[in-house]
């Protein structure tokens, strides 16, 4: 991963400014993350400490975090021992991805006590531990490590803290060119980058490849390139940047990555670099965590309706042969003389065909000839009626599937702030039961003015985007004026997009269509069809599900979504 020991060194160097500052508030927005609100002389910061199994990190954050109503036990313990405390030291252990934060705090008796927060950035084994440095006893950790999980160490309240196992590697900041040359010699026959990673702690494969690249791939020049790069890290000569490769993959580091193809985007600090790199990934992960139950419900409901639709269509195919039974009934009625009660079949002339062939008709031997004819008429009537009912059920099931897909699409583009709107919609539609409702809440009026994402086109025209059905209904049915322009992807779930202006240029229309395609099921496709029309030609049928409309007078644009163009448009979330 990009976040190696050198990146951690850069982060800790920038964190020197918080030494002497006070921890004003502590929150634990997710099961893996803690946010410290830090107040110092002339500044205020929010520091994220994350033990996320796939995105462990620490950095300043400006991201708004939705905090749970009931703080977790670990958060309450941190508040007890650290909230209001003064940060006395921030240090990195060698070149490892382990950071210690010492906090001086007054206990219940008013006596000063020292506590230590230890963030261990170790992939899926990452952890955040609160301990007493005087005794080494663990107060608690964000993730408990039991003997069943690790035979090397246990991380539980009341147990003496044991650091993660040493890797028997050298600190690259203290190594010489001779040490690098020796590492390459020991690993003769292996890739040079791999040999460096195996020999030195805190050195990621990404940085090792950079060293090899700077040496021109010549093994003899690698030790000098190694020493030069480590000298920059030792002297805190950093140039944090994010590089996006042509494949779309992004890399970041505190030191320049000259071997990575792509245009580097410089960042003001290492903390800003990580905040930029992780913000979307962390938000999508948080949404997935909080909507896993909704996603599973919607997928199950969709699967049930797809299966139901298959059966209905099969029934409709069978009902398509209803006229055959009417004809048989009429043929039997016209030739009652040719059969008797007790016959199991009869051959009658088919007067409907030009050559009048003879057809064999199955009979019920317990019925009279007339009753057999009536039996075929009843079967015809039943199938004819079922055809009308089944056709109606097919249409209803297709609408149901379209609705479920629209909600799934809303989840795909949702932010944490949008989740409750989607959950409330599904509760109102009867898919899930209301949870946590209290008597005092029943009379409260639901907020009918959702926060809407509003972009500003390059021509300065506002473009509103509804990202779920609640927002779509508001954008289309309440926000839009008669001559505003409404856009939506053709025949696929997506956002309702509104150009809030009568006069605008071609560029604004293309950008609005780009937004409609981007916030749709066709986000990863090319040449996505986007319909647009005046909003006065859009209407919601009576009794229709949220987000469903019909429209006319549309024209169609074909747009290939481009995430970079969408990101370059100015946007803000505001009350409509």
TIGUTOR-446799 format. One record per residue (C-alpha): residue number from 1; x, y, z. Coordinates in steps of 0.2 Angstrom, whole numbers, plus 2048, in hexadecimal, padded with zeros to 3 digits. Each point is the difference from the previous one (the first is absolute). Layout:
% TIGUTOR-446799
NUM/X/Y/Z
...
***
This chain:
% TIGUTOR-446799
1/800/800/800
2/805/812/7FE
3/7FF/804/812
4/811/7FA/806
5/80C/804/80E
6/807/80F/7F6
7/7EE/807/7FE
8/7FD/7FE/812
9/810/809/804
10/7FA/80F/7F6
11/7EF/7FF/808
12/807/800/812
13/80C/80E/7FB
14/7F1/80B/7FB
15/7F7/7FB/811
16/80E/808/80A
17/7F5/810/800
18/7F3/7F7/80B
19/80C/7FD/80E
20/7FA/80B/80F
21/7EE/801/7F8
22/7F0/7FA/809
23/7F5/7F2/7FB
24/7EF/809/801
25/7F4/7F2/7FA
26/801/7EE/7FB
27/7F5/7F6/7F4
28/7FF/7EF/7F9
29/7F5/801/7F0
30/803/7EE/7FB
31/806/7F0/808
32/812/803/7F9
33/803/813/801
34/802/80D/80D
35/800/813/7FE
36/809/80B/80C
37/7FB/812/800
38/810/809/804
39/801/813/806
40/810/809/801
41/806/812/800
42/7F9/808/7F0
43/7FA/7EF/7F8
44/7F4/7F2/801
45/801/7F0/7F7
46/7F7/7EF/7FF
47/80C/7F1/800
48/7FA/7F0/7F9
49/808/7F0/808
50/7FA/7F1/7F5
51/802/7ED/803
52/7F6/7FC/7F1
53/805/7EF/7FA
54/803/806/7EE
55/802/812/802
56/80A/803/810
57/808/811/802
58/801/811/80A
59/7FE/811/7F9
60/7F7/810/803
61/7EE/800/7F9
62/7F4/80D/7FB
63/7F3/7F3/7FB
64/7EF/801/80A
65/7FE/7F0/80A
66/7EF/7FA/805
67/802/7FA/812
68/7F5/7F3/808
69/7F3/805/80D
70/808/7F4/80D
71/813/801/800
72/808/7EF/800
73/809/7FA/810
74/811/803/7FA
75/7FB/812/7FC
76/7FA/803/811
77/810/7F9/807
78/80A/80C/7F6
79/7F5/80E/805
80/803/7FB/812
81/813/7FF/7FF
82/804/80D/7F2
83/7F3/80D/7FD
84/806/810/806
85/812/7FA/801
86/80F/808/7FA
87/80A/7F7/7F2
88/812/7FF/806
89/808/7F6/7F2
90/7FD/7F8/7EF
91/80D/7F3/7FA
92/803/7F3/7F4
93/809/7F0/805
94/80F/7FF/7F5
95/7FB/7FF/7EE
96/7F1/7F5/805
97/7EE/804/7FC
98/7FC/802/813
99/7FC/811/807
100/7FF/804/813
101/7F7/810/807
102/803/804/812
103/7F2/809/809
104/801/808/811
105/7EF/800/808
106/7F9/804/812
107/7F7/7F1/807
108/7F0/800/80B
109/80A/805/80F
110/808/80E/7F7
111/811/7F8/7FF
112/80A/801/7F0
113/802/7EF/7F7
114/809/7FB/7EF
115/7F7/7F6/7F4
116/806/7F9/7EF
117/7F6/7FE/7F0
118/809/7F3/7F4
119/7FB/7FF/7EE
120/806/7F0/7F7
121/7FE/802/7EE
122/802/7ED/7FA
123/7F3/7FD/7F3
124/7F2/7F5/806
125/809/7FE/811
126/800/813/803
127/7FB/805/811
128/7FE/810/80C
129/805/7FC/812
130/7FE/80B/80F
131/80D/7FB/80E
132/808/806/810
133/812/803/7FB
134/806/7FF/812
135/7FA/7EE/802
136/7FE/7FB/7EE
137/7EE/7FA/804
138/7F3/801/7F2
139/7F1/80A/805
140/7F7/7FB/7F0
141/802/7FF/7ED
142/7F5/803/7F1
143/802/7EE/7FB
144/803/7F2/80D
145/80D/7F3/7FC
146/7FD/7EF/809
147/80B/7F1/801
148/7F5/7F8/7F3
149/805/80E/7F4
150/813/802/804
151/80C/7F4/808
152/80D/80E/802
153/7F6/80D/80A
154/7EF/804/808
155/7F9/811/7FF
156/7F2/801/80D
157/7FC/80B/80F
158/80B/7FD/80F
159/80D/7F7/7F6
160/812/806/7FF
161/803/808/7EF
162/80B/7F7/7F4
163/806/809/7F0
164/7FD/7F8/7EF
165/80E/7F3/7FC
166/810/807/7FA
167/804/7FC/7ED
168/813/7FF/803
169/803/80E/7F3
170/80B/80F/800
171/7FA/812/802
172/803/807/7EE
173/804/811/807
174/80F/7FA/80A
175/806/7F5/7F2
176/80F/803/7F4
177/804/7FC/7EE
178/80A/7F1/806
179/7F0/7FA/809
180/7F6/801/7F0
181/80D/7F8/7F6
182/801/7F2/80D
183/7ED/7FD/7FF
184/801/7FF/7ED
185/80E/7F3/801
186/7F7/7F5/80D
187/7F1/800/7F5
188/809/7FC/7F0
189/7F5/7FA/7F2
190/7F1/809/808
191/7F8/810/7F9
192/80A/80F/807
193/7F0/809/806
194/7FB/7F0/80A
195/811/7FE/808
196/7FF/812/807
197/7EF/7FD/807
198/806/7F0/808
199/80F/809/808
200/7F9/811/806
201/7F1/804/80B
202/7F3/80D/7FB
203/805/7FE/7ED
204/7F1/7FC/7F5
205/802/7F7/7EF
206/7FA/811/7F8
207/80F/809/808
208/80C/7F2/7FC
209/7FB/801/7EE
210/803/812/800
211/812/7FD/806
212/803/7F3/7F3
213/7F9/80C/7F3
214/80B/80E/805
215/80F/7F5/7FF
216/7FB/7FC/7EE
217/7FE/7EE/804
218/812/7FE/802
219/804/7F6/810
220/810/808/803
221/7F8/812/801
222/7F2/7FA/80B
223/809/803/811
224/804/812/7FB
225/7EE/803/7FB
226/7FA/7F8/810
227/80B/80C/80B
228/7FB/80F/7F6
229/7ED/7FD/803
230/802/7FB/812
231/80A/810/803
232/7F1/80A/7FA
233/7F5/7F7/80C
234/80C/802/80E
235/801/813/7FD
236/7ED/801/7FE
237/801/806/7EE
238/7EF/7FA/7FA
239/7F6/803/7F1
240/7EF/7F8/803
241/7F6/7FC/7F0
242/7F3/7F5/7F9
243/803/7F8/7EF
244/7F2/7F9/7F5
245/806/7F3/7F4
246/7F8/7FE/7EF
247/7F7/7F0/806
248/7F7/80B/80D
249/80A/7F9/80F
250/807/80D/80C
251/80F/801/80A
252/807/80C/80D
253/810/803/80A
254/809/80C/80A
255/80F/7FF/7F4
256/7FF/803/7ED
257/7FA/7F1/7F6
258/809/802/7EF
259/7FE/7EE/7FB
260/7ED/801/800
261/7F8/805/7F0
262/7F4/80E/802
263/7FE/812/804
264/804/803/813
265/7F5/80B/809
266/80A/809/80E
267/7F8/802/811
268/803/80D/80D
269/804/7F3/80E
270/801/7EE/802
271/7F0/801/80A
272/7F7/809/7F2
273/807/7F2/7F4
274/7F8/7F2/80A
275/7F0/809/803
276/7FE/803/7ED
277/805/7EE/7FC
278/7F5/7F7/80D
279/7F0/80C/801
280/7F6/7F7/7F2
281/806/7EF/804
282/7FC/802/813
283/7EF/808/7FC
284/7FB/7F1/7F4
285/806/7F4/80D
286/7F6/808/80E
287/7F1/800/7F5
288/802/7EE/7FC
289/802/7FC/813
290/7F0/809/804
291/7F5/7FA/7F2
292/805/7EE/7FF
293/7EF/7FB/807
294/7F7/80B/7F3
295/80A/7FA/7F1
296/7FD/7ED/805
297/7ED/804/802
298/7FF/809/7EF
299/80A/7F2/7F7
300/7F5/7F3/808
301/7F0/809/7FC
302/806/803/7EE
303/804/7ED/7FE
304/7EF/7FB/806
305/7F7/80C/7F4
306/80B/7FA/7F1
307/7FB/7EE/804
308/7EE/805/802
309/801/809/7EF
310/807/7F1/7F8
311/7F1/7F5/806
312/7F3/80E/7FB
313/807/800/7EE
314/7FF/7ED/800
315/7EE/801/805
316/7FD/80D/7F3
317/807/7F5/7F3
318/7F5/7F2/805
319/7F1/80C/801
320/803/805/7EE
321/7F8/7F0/7FA
322/7EF/804/808
323/7F8/802/7EF
324/804/7ED/7FC
325/7F4/7FB/80E
326/7F2/80B/7FA
327/801/7F8/7EF
328/800/7EF/807
329/7F1/804/80A
330/7F7/807/7F1
331/805/7F0/7F6
332/7F9/7F5/80D
333/7F0/80A/802
334/7FD/7FF/7ED
335/803/7ED/800
336/7F8/7FA/810
337/7F8/7F2/7F6
338/811/7F8/7FD
339/804/7FC/812
340/7F8/7F8/80F
341/803/800/813
342/80E/7F4/804
343/80A/805/7F1
344/812/804/804
345/803/809/7EF
346/7F7/804/7F0
347/805/805/7EE
348/7F7/80F/7FA
349/801/80A/7F0
350/80A/811/802
351/7F4/80C/7F6
352/80C/80E/803
353/80E/7F9/7F4
354/7FD/802/7EE
355/803/7ED/7FC
356/7F6/7FB/80F
357/80B/7F3/808
358/7FB/7F4/80E
359/807/804/811
360/800/7F5/810
361/7F9/808/810
362/803/7F9/811
363/7F0/7FE/80A
364/7FC/7FC/813
365/7F6/7F0/7FF
366/7F6/805/810
367/7F9/80F/7F7
368/7F2/801/7F3
369/804/807/7EF
370/7F9/811/804
371/80A/800/811
372/810/7FC/7F7
373/7FD/80F/7F4
374/7FC/80B/80E
375/810/7FA/809
376/80A/807/7F1
377/7F7/810/800
378/804/802/813
379/812/7FD/7FD
380/800/80D/7F2
381/7F8/80D/80B
382/80C/7FC/80F
383/80F/802/7F5
384/7FA/810/7F8
385/7FC/808/810
386/811/7FA/807
387/809/808/7F1
388/7F9/811/805
389/805/7FE/812
390/811/7F9/7FC
391/804/80E/7F4
392/7FC/80C/80E
393/80A/7F7/80C
394/80F/7FF/7F4
395/7FF/813/7FE
396/7FF/802/813
397/80F/7F5/803
398/80A/809/7F2
399/7FD/810/809
400/805/7F8/811
401/810/7FA/7F9
402/804/812/7F8
403/7FC/808/811
404/80C/7F4/809
405/80D/803/7F4
406/7FE/813/802
407/803/7FE/813
408/80F/7F5/7FD
409/807/80D/7F4
410/7FC/80D/80E
411/80B/7F6/80C
412/80E/7FF/7F4
413/802/813/7FF
414/7FA/803/812
415/80B/80A/80D
416/7FE/7FC/812
417/7F4/80F/802
418/7F4/7F8/7F3
419/7FE/7EF/808
420/7F3/805/80C
421/7F5/807/7F2
422/801/7EF/7F7
423/7FC/7F7/80F
424/7F1/80B/804
425/7FA/7FD/7EE
426/801/7ED/802
427/7F7/801/811
428/7F2/80B/7F8
429/7FE/7F4/7F2
430/7FF/7F1/80C
431/810/7F7/7FB
432/808/802/812
433/7F8/803/811
434/803/811/809
435/80E/7FE/80C
436/803/80A/810
437/7EF/80A/7FF
438/7FA/807/810
439/7EF/807/805
440/807/811/800
441/806/7FF/7EE
442/7F0/7FB/7F8
443/7F9/811/800
444/810/808/7F9
445/7FE/806/7EE
446/80D/7F8/7F4
447/80C/80C/7F8
448/7F9/802/7EF
449/80F/80B/7FA
450/80E/7F4/7FC
451/812/806/7FE
452/803/800/7ED
453/811/7FF/7F7
454/801/810/7F5
455/80D/802/7F3
456/805/810/7F7
457/803/7FE/7ED
458/80F/808/7F8
459/7F4/80E/7FA
460/7FA/804/812
461/7EF/7F7/7FF
462/7FA/7F5/80F
463/7FD/7EE/7FD
464/7F7/7F6/80D
465/803/7ED/802
466/7F4/7F4/809
467/80A/7F1/806
468/7F2/7F6/807
469/7ED/7FF/7FE
470/7FC/80C/80E
471/80B/80D/7F8
472/7FA/7FC/7EE
473/7EE/803/805
474/805/811/808
475/80B/805/7F1
476/7F3/7FC/7F3
477/7EF/804/809
478/804/80E/80B
479/810/809/7FC
480/7FF/801/7ED
481/7F7/80E/7F7
482/7F5/7FE/7F0
483/80E/805/7F4
484/80F/7F8/809
485/808/7F1/7F7
486/7FF/7EF/807
487/80C/7F1/7FC
488/800/7EE/803
489/809/7F1/7F9
490/7F5/7F6/7F3
491/7F9/7EF/806
492/80C/7FE/80F
493/800/805/812
494/808/811/804
495/7FF/811/807
496/7F3/80E/7FC
497/80B/80F/7FA
498/7F9/811/7FF
499/807/80F/7F7
500/7F9/80E/80A
501/800/80D/7F2
502/7F6/805/7F1
503/80F/807/7F6
504/810/7F6/7FF
505/80D/7FA/7F4
506/804/7F0/7F8
507/80E/7FD/80C
508/7F5/800/80F
509/7F4/7F4/7F7
510/80F/7F4/7FD
511/806/802/812
512/7EE/7FC/807
513/7FF/7F1/7F5
514/811/7FA/806
515/7FA/801/812
516/7F0/7F6/7FB
517/80B/7F3/7F8
518/80D/800/80E
519/7F3/7FE/80E
520/7F7/7F1/7F7
521/802/7EE/7FE
522/809/804/7F0
523/80F/808/809
524/80C/7F4/7FA
525/7F9/7FF/7EE
526/803/80A/7F1
527/7F4/80A/7F5
528/7F3/800/80D
529/7EF/806/7F9
530/7F9/80F/80A
531/7EF/807/7FD
532/7FC/813/803
533/7F0/80A/800
534/7F7/80F/808
535/7FB/7FB/811
536/7EE/805/7FD
537/7FF/7F1/7F4
538/805/7F4/80F
539/7F3/7FA/80C
540/7FE/7F3/80E
541/7F2/7F4/7FE
542/7F3/7FF/80E
543/806/7F2/80C
544/811/7FD/7F8
545/80E/7FB/80A
546/80E/80D/806
547/80B/806/7F1
548/7F4/7FA/7F2
549/7FB/80C/7F3
550/7FA/800/7EE
551/805/80E/7F4
552/7FE/805/7ED
553/808/80B/7F4
554/811/7FA/804
555/810/801/7F6
556/80F/7F5/803
557/812/802/802
558/80D/7F3/800
559/80D/803/80E
560/810/7F6/806
561/802/803/813
562/810/808/805
563/804/801/812
564/80E/80D/7FF
565/7F4/80C/7F7
566/7F2/7FD/80D
567/80D/804/80E
568/806/810/7F8
569/7EE/807/801
570/7FD/80B/80F
571/7F4/7F7/80C
572/7F7/803/811
573/7F3/7F7/80A
574/7F3/80B/805
575/7EE/801/806
576/7F5/802/7F0
***
